[in-house]
Amino acid sequence: MTQKCEHIDKSNKNELTPNTKGCEECQNEGTNWVALRMCLTCGHVGCCDSSVGLHARKHFENHTHPVILELPKKSWKWCYEHESYG
């Protein structure tokens, strides 16, 4: 059995609200996104890995904030560092 990721265990989706209603970078660039992810460290909203911009992943790479939350349903979390769902 796989052990749970400590980053996901420590994150709380109820503590943060999204900084923007859409992908911040896509809005600035005038591009489209497929789905949205919110950083559970700072509330940054970025587009998913199926989007051209990959802005949620780039946010992780630039800021090392490991856990994102699926938006708008908030039904799952993902840890980039451990590549695991929560």
The first five atom37 places (N, CA, C, CB, O) and aatype in JSON, in Angstrom:
{
  "aatype": [12, 16, 5, 11, 4, 6, 8, 9, 3, 11, 15, 2, 11, 2, 6, 10, 16, 14, 2, 16, 11, 7, 4, 6, 6, 4, 5, 2, 6, 7, 16, 2, 17, 19, 0, 10, 1, 12, 4, 10, 16, 4, 7, 8, 19, 7, 4, 4, 3, 15, 15, 19, 7, 10, 8, 0, 1, 11, 8, 13, 6, 2, 8, 16, 8, 14, 19, 9, 10, 6, 10, 14, 11, 11, 15, 17, 11, 17, 4, 18, 6, 8, 6, 15, 18, 7],
  "atom_mask": [
    [1, 1, 1, 1, 1],
    [1, 1, 1, 1, 1],
    [1, 1, 1, 1, 1],
    [1, 1, 1, 1, 1],
    [1, 1, 1, 1, 1],
    [1, 1, 1, 1, 1],
    [1, 1, 1, 1, 1],
    [1, 1, 1, 1, 1],
    [1, 1, 1, 1, 1],
    [1, 1, 1, 1, 1],
    [1, 1, 1, 1, 1],
    [1, 1, 1, 1, 1],
    [1, 1, 1, 1, 1],
    [1, 1, 1, 1, 1],
    [1, 1, 1, 1, 1],
    [1, 1, 1, 1, 1],
    [1, 1, 1, 1, 1],
    [1, 1, 1, 1, 1],
    [1, 1, 1, 1, 1],
    [1, 1, 1, 1, 1],
    [1, 1, 1, 1, 1],
    [1, 1, 1, 0, 1],
    [1, 1, 1, 1, 1],
    [1, 1, 1, 1, 1],
    [1, 1, 1, 1, 1],
    [1, 1, 1, 1, 1],
    [1, 1, 1, 1, 1],
    [1, 1, 1, 1, 1],
    [1, 1, 1, 1, 1],
    [1, 1, 1, 0, 1],
    [1, 1, 1, 1, 1],
    [1, 1, 1, 1, 1],
    [1, 1, 1, 1, 1],
    [1, 1, 1, 1, 1],
    [1, 1, 1, 1, 1],
    [1, 1, 1, 1, 1],
    [1, 1, 1, 1, 1],
    [1, 1, 1, 1, 1],
    [1, 1, 1, 1, 1],
    [1, 1, 1, 1, 1],
    [1, 1, 1, 1, 1],
    [1, 1, 1, 1, 1],
    [1, 1, 1, 0, 1],
    [1, 1, 1, 1, 1],
    [1, 1, 1, 1, 1],
    [1, 1, 1, 0, 1],
    [1, 1, 1, 1, 1],
    [1, 1, 1, 1, 1],
    [1, 1, 1, 1, 1],
    [1, 1, 1, 1, 1],
    [1, 1, 1, 1, 1],
    [1, 1, 1, 1, 1],
    [1, 1, 1, 0, 1],
    [1, 1, 1, 1, 1],
    [1, 1, 1, 1, 1],
    [1, 1, 1, 1, 1],
    [1, 1, 1, 1, 1],
    [1, 1, 1, 1, 1],
    [1, 1, 1, 1, 1],
    [1, 1, 1, 1, 1],
    [1, 1, 1, 1, 1],
    [1, 1, 1, 1, 1],
    [1, 1, 1, 1, 1],
    [1, 1, 1, 1, 1],
    [1, 1, 1, 1, 1],
    [1, 1, 1, 1, 1],
    [1, 1, 1, 1, 1],
    [1, 1, 1, 1, 1],
    [1, 1, 1, 1, 1],
    [1, 1, 1, 1, 1],
    [1, 1, 1, 1, 1],
    [1, 1, 1, 1, 1],
    [1, 1, 1, 1, 1],
    [1, 1, 1, 1, 1],
    [1, 1, 1, 1, 1],
    [1, 1, 1, 1, 1],
    [1, 1, 1, 1, 1],
    [1, 1, 1, 1, 1],
    [1, 1, 1, 1, 1],
    [1, 1, 1, 1, 1],
    [1, 1, 1, 1, 1],
    [1, 1, 1, 1, 1],
    [1, 1, 1, 1, 1],
    [1, 1, 1, 1, 1],
    [1, 1, 1, 1, 1],
    [1, 1, 1, 0, 1]
  ],
  "atom_positions": [
    [[0.84, -1.17, 0.0], [0.0, 0.0, 0.0], [0.89, 1.25, 0.0], [-0.96, -0.01, 1.22], [1.89, 1.3, 0.72]],
    [[0.53, 2.26, -0.82], [1.31, 3.48, -0.94], [1.04, 4.41, 0.23], [1.01, 4.18, -2.26], [-0.11, 4.61, 0.62]],
    [[2.11, 4.98, 0.77], [1.97, 5.91, 1.87], [1.5, 7.26, 1.33], [3.3, 6.06, 2.65], [1.89, 7.66, 0.22]],
    [[0.68, 7.97, 2.1], [0.18, 9.27, 1.67], [1.3, 10.3, 1.64], [-0.95, 9.74, 2.58], [2.25, 10.24, 2.42]],
    [[1.18, 11.24, 0.74], [2.14, 12.33, 0.6], [1.96, 13.32, 1.75], [1.98, 13.04, -0.77], [0.85, 13.76, 2.02]],
    [[3.06, 13.68, 2.41], [2.98, 14.61, 3.54], [2.58, 16.01, 3.09], [4.31, 14.67, 4.27], [1.99, 16.76, 3.88]],
    [[2.9, 16.39, 1.84], [2.48, 17.71, 1.34], [0.96, 17.79, 1.23], [3.14, 18.0, -0.03], [0.35, 18.79, 1.6]],
    [[0.36, 16.73, 0.72], [-1.1, 16.7, 0.59], [-1.75, 16.65, 1.96], [-1.55, 15.49, -0.25], [-2.75, 17.32, 2.2]],
    [[-1.17, 15.86, 2.86], [-1.72, 15.78, 4.21], [-1.71, 17.13, 4.92], [-0.94, 14.76, 5.04], [-2.62, 17.44, 5.69]],
    [[-0.69, 17.95, 4.66], [-0.55, 19.25, 5.32], [-1.36, 20.35, 4.65], [0.91, 19.65, 5.36], [-1.61, 21.39, 5.26]],
    [[-1.77, 20.15, 3.4], [-2.49, 21.19, 2.67], [-3.96, 21.19, 3.05], [-2.33, 21.0, 1.15], [-4.54, 20.15, 3.35]],
    [[-4.57, 22.37, 3.02], [-5.98, 22.5, 3.36], [-6.67, 23.36, 2.32], [-6.16, 23.11, 4.77], [-6.41, 24.56, 2.23]],
    [[-7.55, 22.75, 1.54], [-8.21, 23.46, 0.45], [-9.18, 24.53, 0.95], [-8.93, 22.49, -0.43], [-9.62, 25.36, 0.15]],
    [[-9.53, 24.53, 2.21], [-10.47, 25.51, 2.73], [-9.79, 26.79, 3.22], [-11.26, 24.91, 3.84], [-10.48, 27.76, 3.53]],
    [[-8.46, 26.8, 3.3], [-7.76, 27.97, 3.81], [-7.53, 29.05, 2.77], [-6.44, 27.56, 4.38], [-7.35, 30.21, 3.13]],
    [[-7.53, 28.7, 1.5], [-7.23, 29.66, 0.44], [-8.39, 29.84, -0.51], [-6.0, 29.22, -0.33], [-9.21, 28.93, -0.7]],
    [[-8.45, 31.02, -1.11], [-9.37, 31.26, -2.21], [-8.53, 31.56, -3.44], [-10.37, 32.44, -1.89], [-7.42, 32.07, -3.31]],
    [[-9.04, 31.26, -4.62], [-8.27, 31.53, -5.84], [-7.96, 33.02, -6.0], [-9.02, 31.01, -7.07], [-8.81, 33.86, -5.71]],
    [[-6.75, 33.33, -6.45], [-6.36, 34.72, -6.69], [-7.08, 35.32, -7.89], [-4.86, 34.81, -6.9], [-7.31, 36.53, -7.93]],
    [[-7.43, 34.48, -8.87], [-8.11, 34.93, -10.08], [-9.19, 33.92, -10.45], [-7.09, 35.11, -11.26], [-9.22, 32.81, -9.92]],
    [[-10.08, 34.31, -11.37], [-11.16, 33.41, -11.8], [-10.71, 32.47, -12.91], [-12.36, 34.21, -12.27], [-11.37, 31.46, -13.18]],
    [[-9.6, 32.78, -13.54], [-9.05, 31.95, -14.6], [-7.54, 31.87, -14.45], [0.0, 0.0, 0.0], [-6.98, 32.38, -13.49]],
    [[-6.9, 31.22, -15.41], [-5.43, 31.13, -15.39], [-4.85, 32.54, -15.52], [-4.91, 30.2, -16.54], [-5.1, 33.24, -16.51]],
    [[-4.09, 32.93, -14.52], [-3.54, 34.28, -14.49], [-2.69, 34.59, -15.71], [-2.72, 34.47, -13.22], [-2.84, 35.64, -16.33]],
    [[-1.79, 33.68, -16.06], [-0.9, 33.91, -17.2], [-1.65, 33.87, -18.52], [0.21, 32.87, -17.2], [-1.39, 34.7, -19.4]],
    [[-2.58, 32.93, -18.69], [-3.37, 32.86, -19.93], [-4.2, 34.14, -20.11], [-4.29, 31.62, -19.92], [-4.32, 34.64, -21.23]],
    [[-4.76, 34.65, -19.02], [-5.51, 35.9, -19.11], [-4.61, 37.03, -19.58], [-6.15, 36.24, -17.76], [-5.01, 37.84, -20.42]],
    [[-3.4, 37.11, -19.04], [-2.46, 38.16, -19.43], [-1.99, 38.0, -20.87], [-1.26, 38.15, -18.5], [-1.75, 39.0, -21.56]],
    [[-1.85, 36.74, -21.33], [-1.36, 36.46, -22.69], [-2.47, 36.46, -23.72], [-0.65, 35.13, -22.71], [-2.2, 36.54, -24.92]],
    [[-3.73, 36.38, -23.29], [-4.85, 36.28, -24.21], [-4.99, 34.9, -24.82], [0.0, 0.0, 0.0], [-5.5, 34.77, -25.93]],
    [[-4.55, 33.86, -24.09], [-4.65, 32.48, -24.58], [-5.71, 31.73, -23.79], [-3.28, 31.77, -24.47], [-6.21, 32.21, -22.77]],
    [[-6.05, 30.54, -24.26], [-7.1, 29.72, -23.64], [-6.48, 28.59, -22.83], [-8.04, 29.14, -24.71], [-5.34, 28.19, -23.04]],
    [[-7.27, 28.09, -21.89], [-6.85, 26.95, -21.08], [-7.89, 25.85, -21.18], [-6.65, 27.37, -19.61], [-9.03, 26.08, -21.6]],
    [[-7.48, 24.63, -20.8], [-8.37, 23.47, -20.8], [-9.05, 23.33, -19.44], [-7.58, 22.17, -21.16], [-10.27, 23.22, -19.37]],
    [[-8.27, 23.33, -18.38], [-8.8, 23.2, -17.02], [-7.89, 24.0, -16.08], [-8.87, 21.68, -16.57], [-6.77, 24.36, -16.43]],
    [[-8.41, 24.26, -14.88], [-7.7, 25.11, -13.94], [-7.25, 24.35, -12.71], [-8.57, 26.27, -13.52], [-7.88, 23.39, -12.28]],
    [[-6.12, 24.81, -12.14], [-5.57, 24.25, -10.92], [-5.17, 25.41, -10.01], [-4.34, 23.32, -11.21], [-4.64, 26.41, -10.48]],
    [[-5.43, 25.28, -8.71], [-5.06, 26.32, -7.76], [-3.95, 25.82, -6.85], [-6.27, 26.75, -6.92], [-4.02, 24.71, -6.32]],
    [[-2.92, 26.64, -6.68], [-1.82, 26.33, -5.78], [-2.32, 26.44, -4.34], [-0.61, 27.29, -6.02], [-2.91, 27.45, -3.97]],
    [[-2.1, 25.41, -3.55], [-2.56, 25.42, -2.17], [-1.55, 26.06, -1.21], [-2.85, 24.01, -1.72], [-1.75, 26.04, 0.01]],
    [[-0.48, 26.62, -1.75], [0.44, 27.4, -0.93], [0.08, 28.88, -0.99], [1.89, 27.19, -1.39], [0.1, 29.56, 0.04]],
    [[-0.25, 29.39, -2.2], [-0.44, 30.84, -2.35], [-1.73, 31.25, -3.04], [0.69, 31.39, -3.11], [-2.03, 32.44, -3.08]],
    [[-2.51, 30.31, -3.59], [-3.76, 30.65, -4.26], [-3.63, 30.98, -5.73], [0.0, 0.0, 0.0], [-4.63, 31.33, -6.37]],
    [[-2.42, 30.87, -6.3], [-2.22, 31.12, -7.73], [-3.09, 30.16, -8.53], [-0.73, 30.96, -8.13], [-3.17, 28.98, -8.21]],
    [[-3.74, 30.67, -9.59], [-4.54, 29.83, -10.48], [-3.8, 29.71, -11.8], [-5.97, 30.41, -10.68], [-3.47, 30.71, -12.44]],
    [[-3.54, 28.47, -12.2], [-2.85, 28.19, -13.45], [-3.58, 27.13, -14.24], [0.0, 0.0, 0.0], [-4.45, 26.43, -13.72]],
    [[-3.22, 27.02, -15.51], [-3.86, 26.02, -16.37], [-3.17, 24.66, -16.21], [-3.82, 26.47, -17.84], [-2.02, 24.57, -15.78]],
    [[-3.91, 23.62, -16.55], [-3.46, 22.24, -16.35], [-2.43, 21.81, -17.39], [-4.65, 21.29, -16.38], [-2.11, 22.56, -18.31]],
    [[-1.92, 20.6, -17.23], [-0.92, 20.05, -18.14], [-1.48, 19.73, -19.52], [-0.32, 18.81, -17.54], [-0.71, 19.5, -20.45]],
    [[-2.81, 19.71, -19.68], [-3.41, 19.52, -21.0], [-3.53, 20.84, -21.75], [-4.78, 18.86, -20.87], [-3.87, 20.85, -22.94]],
    [[-3.27, 21.93, -21.09], [-3.31, 23.26, -21.7], [-1.96, 23.58, -22.32], [-3.69, 24.34, -20.66], [-0.93, 23.04, -21.92]],
    [[-1.97, 24.46, -23.31], [-0.73, 24.83, -24.0], [0.26, 25.49, -23.04], [-1.03, 25.79, -25.17], [1.46, 25.22, -23.12]],
    [[-0.22, 26.33, -22.14], [0.67, 27.1, -21.27], [1.31, 26.33, -20.14], [0.0, 0.0, 0.0], [2.39, 26.71, -19.68]],
    [[0.68, 25.26, -19.67], [1.2, 24.48, -18.54], [1.53, 25.39, -17.34], [2.46, 23.69, -18.96], [2.52, 25.15, -16.65]],
    [[0.72, 26.4, -17.11], [1.07, 27.42, -16.12], [1.03, 26.94, -14.67], [0.15, 28.59, -16.27], [1.79, 27.45, -13.85]],
    [[0.19, 25.98, -14.33], [0.21, 25.44, -12.97], [1.54, 24.72, -12.72], [-1.0, 24.47, -12.74], [2.15, 24.9, -11.67]],
    [[1.98, 23.92, -13.67], [3.26, 23.21, -13.55], [4.43, 24.2, -13.51], [3.45, 22.21, -14.73], [5.35, 24.04, -12.71]],
    [[4.39, 25.22, -14.35], [5.46, 26.22, -14.37], [5.52, 26.97, -13.04], [5.26, 27.21, -15.53], [6.6, 27.33, -12.57]],
    [[4.35, 27.2, -12.44], [4.32, 27.84, -11.12], [5.04, 26.97, -10.1], [2.85, 28.11, -10.67], [5.83, 27.47, -9.3]],
    [[4.78, 25.67, -10.12], [5.5, 24.75, -9.24], [7.0, 24.8, -9.5], [4.98, 23.31, -9.43], [7.79, 24.9, -8.56]],
    [[7.41, 24.74, -10.76], [8.83, 24.73, -11.1], [9.52, 26.02, -10.66], [9.0, 24.52, -12.6], [10.69, 25.99, -10.27]],
    [[8.83, 27.14, -10.73], [9.43, 28.43, -10.38], [9.37, 28.75, -8.89], [8.74, 29.53, -11.14], [10.23, 29.46, -8.37]],
    [[8.37, 28.21, -8.19], [8.16, 28.58, -6.79], [8.23, 27.4, -5.82], [6.84, 29.25, -6.64], [8.21, 27.61, -4.61]],
    [[8.32, 26.19, -6.33], [8.37, 24.94, -5.56], [7.2, 24.8, -4.58], [9.68, 24.86, -4.79], [7.36, 24.23, -3.49]],
    [[6.04, 25.3, -4.95], [4.81, 25.05, -4.18], [4.25, 23.73, -4.69], [3.75, 26.25, -4.32], [3.78, 23.68, -5.83]],
    [[4.27, 22.66, -3.89], [4.06, 21.32, -4.43], [2.62, 20.9, -4.72], [4.62, 20.37, -3.5], [2.4, 20.06, -5.6]],
    [[1.62, 21.44, -4.02], [0.27, 20.87, -4.12], [-0.69, 21.82, -4.82], [-0.27, 20.53, -2.73], [-0.75, 23.01, -4.52]],
    [[-1.44, 21.25, -5.78], [-2.49, 22.0, -6.47], [-3.83, 21.34, -6.2], [-2.21, 22.07, -7.99], [-3.91, 20.18, -5.81]],
    [[-4.87, 22.12, -6.42], [-6.25, 21.66, -6.24], [-6.99, 21.84, -7.55], [-6.97, 22.44, -5.09], [-6.87, 22.88, -8.2]],
    [[-7.73, 20.84, -7.95], [-8.54, 20.92, -9.17], [-9.66, 21.93, -8.95], [-9.13, 19.52, -9.54], [-10.31, 21.95, -7.91]],
    [[-9.86, 22.79, -9.95], [-10.96, 23.76, -9.92], [-11.9, 23.52, -11.08], [-10.42, 25.2, -9.95], [-11.44, 23.08, -12.13]],
    [[-13.18, 23.77, -10.95], [-13.87, 24.44, -9.85], [-14.42, 23.5, -8.77], [-14.99, 25.25, -10.39], [-14.84, 23.96, -7.71]],
    [[-14.43, 22.2, -9.03], [-15.09, 21.26, -8.1], [-14.32, 21.04, -6.8], [-15.29, 19.94, -8.77], [-14.91, 20.67, -5.79]],
    [[-13.0, 21.26, -6.84], [-12.14, 21.01, -5.68], [-12.23, 19.55, -5.23], [-12.53, 21.94, -4.52], [-12.22, 19.25, -4.03]],
    [[-12.3, 18.65, -6.22], [-12.52, 17.24, -5.91], [-11.24, 16.43, -5.67], [-13.28, 16.61, -7.02], [-11.31, 15.34, -5.11]],
    [[-10.07, 16.94, -6.08], [-8.82, 16.23, -5.84], [-7.65, 17.2, -5.77], [-8.58, 15.18, -6.92], [-7.72, 18.33, -6.24]],
    [[-6.57, 16.7, -5.16], [-5.31, 17.43, -5.06], [-4.24, 16.62, -5.77], [-4.93, 17.7, -3.56], [-4.37, 15.4, -5.94]],
    [[-3.18, 17.3, -6.18], [-2.04, 16.65, -6.82], [-0.76, 17.25, -6.24], [-2.08, 16.82, -8.36], [-0.64, 18.47, -6.1]],
    [[0.19, 16.38, -5.9], [1.51, 16.83, -5.45], [2.49, 16.62, -6.6], [1.97, 16.04, -4.16], [2.74, 15.5, -7.03]],
    [[3.04, 17.73, -7.1], [4.02, 17.64, -8.18], [5.3, 16.95, -7.72], [4.36, 19.03, -8.71], [5.9, 16.18, -8.47]],
    [[5.71, 17.21, -6.5], [6.96, 16.65, -6.01], [6.92, 15.12, -5.92], [7.29, 17.23, -4.64], [7.88, 14.45, -6.31]],
    [[5.83, 14.57, -5.42], [5.71, 13.12, -5.26], [4.88, 12.45, -6.36], [5.11, 12.81, -3.93], [4.72, 11.23, -6.37]],
    [[4.36, 13.27, -7.28], [3.53, 12.78, -8.38], [2.44, 11.85, -7.85], [4.38, 12.04, -9.43], [2.32, 10.7, -8.26]],
    [[1.65, 12.4, -6.92], [0.58, 11.59, -6.32], [-0.67, 12.43, -6.08], [1.06, 10.97, -4.99], [-0.61, 13.64, -5.88]],
    [[-1.8, 11.74, -6.11], [-3.1, 12.36, -5.86], [-3.46, 12.26, -4.4], [-4.19, 11.69, -6.72], [-2.96, 11.41, -3.66]],
    [[-4.33, 13.15, -3.99], [-4.86, 13.1, -2.63], [-6.28, 13.58, -2.59], [0.0, 0.0, 0.0], [-6.89, 13.61, -1.52]]
  ]
}
